[in-house]
Every structure is written in C-alpha cells, then in structure tokens.
Amino acid sequence: MSSVVGDPSEVETFLSRLIDGQFEIDTAHPNAKAFQSALNTYRVYKRASVVPTPQNVEDIRSAIYTAISQGVISQEDLDKLAREIIDKKVTEQDIDRVEGDSKAKKYLRELWNKLVDKSRSEIVEMLFSAIQTQGLHLALLSLNLAR
C-alpha cells in the first residue's frame, strides 16, 4: 500500500491540496465519509500543530489509498487536464518541467502516446485508471500538469 500512497511528504502535499480545494471529493462515493473523516482528522492536527499518532497516520494513509484505488476523488481535475492535452496546452515536454516523482513521470511519458488523439472522456478514463493503479505519485503529477 505504501508505494501507492506515497511517502509522508507526498501524503502531506496531497492532503494540503485537498484542503485548498485543488482536488474534489466525490461525496456520492460510498467511501467518501471515511475519507472525509481522515481529512478532518488531518485538519485538526494541522491547526493544533499536534503530531499525529502512528495509528492516526495509518488511518489517514488508508483513507488516501481507498480514495485513489476506489475513485473517491472526482474526475474534474482530470477532465481539465484532458482538455489541455487535446488543446495542446499541455505536452509531453511539460511532464519533465513539473514537480513530480521520476517513476510517475516515466509512467506518464509511456502512457502519453496512447492519450494523444483520444476523446476527452477516453483521456479522463485512461488517466483515472492509471492513478488507481499507480497511486499518489501519478495523482500529484497530474495535478501539477493541470495547473
């Protein structure tokens, strides 16, 4: 699970971006309440500057894993990225320019040729499927590209 979820700094970045509204939570998803609970726990720790217990950290990581693997996060950001790929506002060269994990960049570069000349919905589906299998690294890279 940890390879999909990422290291603590990536988890921190991801949660910060959720709080900032850069990713949306699909509230209709069956696991959305558990994920929202973990996110609220994280917010409390950040406000109180309290170091979370190992169990709470694991709960938060599990919630993120569930969110990624089961699609709790809505696809709006991926839709934006798909439009930018179609409009050529984001290109394969941009992958190297944005901040992100080198393995995720390699994976996205390999996927890129399959994305080009697809419809928006096909691109969104392919990216979402890739994030479900590749996890937080690819989610963060996609978010950075969609800015």
C-alpha positions in Angstrom: 0.0 0.0 0.0 2.7 2.5 0.8 4.1 2.5 -2.8 0.6 3.6 -4.0 0.0 6.1 -1.2 3.5 7.6 -1.2 5.9 8.8 1.5 4.8 11.2 4.3 5.8 14.4 2.4 3.7 13.3 -0.6 0.8 12.5 1.7 1.2 15.9 3.2 1.2 17.6 -0.2 -1.8 15.7 -1.4 -3.8 16.5 1.8 -2.8 20.1 1.6 -4.1 20.3 -2.0 -7.4 18.6 -1.0 -7.8 21.2 1.8 -7.0 24.0 -0.7 -9.7 22.6 -3.0 -7.4 21.6 -5.8 -8.9 18.1 -5.8 -12.6 17.5 -5.1 -14.1 14.6 -3.1 -17.0 12.8 -4.8 -19.5 12.9 -2.0 -21.7 10.3 -3.6 -19.0 7.7 -3.4 -19.7 5.0 -0.7 -16.2 5.6 1.0 -16.4 9.4 0.9 -17.4 9.6 4.6 -14.3 7.6 5.7 -12.1 9.7 3.5 -13.7 13.0 4.7 -13.2 11.8 8.3 -9.5 11.2 7.7 -9.2 14.6 6.0 -10.9 16.3 9.0 -8.5 14.5 11.4 -5.6 15.8 9.4 -7.0 19.4 9.5 -7.3 19.2 13.3 -3.7 18.0 13.6 -2.5 20.8 11.3 -4.4 23.5 13.2 -3.3 22.3 16.6 0.3 21.6 15.4 0.0 18.2 17.1 2.0 15.3 15.8 -0.5 12.5 14.9 -0.1 9.1 16.5 1.2 6.3 14.3 -2.3 4.8 14.2 -3.9 8.0 13.0 -1.2 8.4 10.3 -2.0 4.9 9.2 -5.7 5.7 9.2 -5.1 8.8 7.0 -2.9 6.8 4.7 -5.5 4.1 4.4 -8.2 6.7 3.6 -6.0 8.1 0.8 -5.3 4.7 -0.6 -9.1 4.0 -0.6 -9.7 7.4 -2.2 -7.2 6.7 -5.0 -8.0 3.0 -5.6 -11.7 3.2 -5.4 -12.3 6.6 -7.0 -13.5 8.8 -4.1 -11.7 11.7 -5.8 -13.9 13.2 -8.6 -12.6 13.5 -12.1 -12.9 17.2 -12.6 -9.1 17.9 -12.5 -8.5 15.0 -14.9 -11.2 16.5 -17.2 -9.3 19.8 -17.1 -6.0 18.0 -17.9 -7.7 16.1 -20.7 -8.9 19.3 -22.3 -5.5 20.8 -22.0 -3.9 17.7 -23.7 -6.4 17.9 -26.5 -5.9 21.7 -26.9 -2.1 21.1 -26.9 -1.7 23.4 -23.9 0.0 20.5 -22.0 2.5 18.5 -24.0 4.8 15.6 -23.3 7.6 18.0 -22.7 5.7 19.6 -19.8 6.0 16.3 -17.9 9.7 16.9 -17.3 9.1 20.6 -16.3 6.6 20.0 -13.5 7.4 18.8 -10.0 6.8 15.1 -9.5 8.1 11.6 -8.9 10.5 10.3 -11.6 8.8 6.9 -11.8 5.4 8.7 -12.2 6.9 10.9 -14.9 8.3 7.8 -16.7 5.0 6.1 -16.5 3.1 9.1 -17.8 5.6 9.6 -20.7 5.0 5.9 -21.7 1.2 6.5 -21.5 1.3 9.8 -23.4 1.3 8.4 -26.9 -1.9 6.5 -26.1 -3.5 9.7 -24.8 -2.9 11.8 -27.9 -5.8 11.7 -30.4 -8.3 10.3 -27.9 -11.5 11.9 -26.9 -11.7 13.9 -23.7 -13.7 11.2 -21.9 -11.2 8.5 -23.1 -8.3 10.5 -21.8 -10.0 11.0 -18.4 -10.8 7.3 -18.2 -7.2 6.4 -19.0 -5.7 8.9 -16.5 -8.1 7.9 -13.8 -7.4 4.2 -14.3 -3.6 4.9 -14.3 -4.0 6.9 -11.0 -5.9 4.0 -9.5 -3.1 1.6 -10.2 -0.1 4.0 -9.8 -1.4 5.9 -6.9 -0.5 9.2 -5.3 2.7 9.8 -7.3 0.7 10.0 -10.5 -2.2 11.9 -8.9 0.2 14.6 -7.8 1.9 14.7 -11.2 -1.4 15.0 -12.9 -2.5 17.8 -10.6 0.8 19.7 -11.3 0.2 19.3 -15.0 -3.4 20.5 -14.8 -2.5 23.9 -13.1 
